[in-house]
Amino acid sequence: MTSKPELGKNSFNAELAKGRNASDSLRQALRRMVEEEPGPQTRAILMAKAALALSELEAVLNELDRIGRNTRNTAKNE
């Protein structure tokens, strides 16, 4: 059976991976907007992708905060 700290570490690492992927998506969308100077429709799509990636990053940060709080609480109770 996996211990709580191990579960926390696995969850933490999974969330970090999600955050890195969202950050890469955001960076790619912004880079395309700057380097390619797309038309209005493509620019709107890229802006939507960037906004979605920012939303995903916020969700990751909230989950990392939750994991951190649970880890601190678990350490206090032991």
Secondary structure, 3 states (H helix, E strand, C coil): CCCHHHHHHHHHHHHHHHHHHHHHHHHHHHHHHHHHCCCHHHHHHHHHHHHHHHHHHHHHHHHHHHHHHHHHHHHHHC
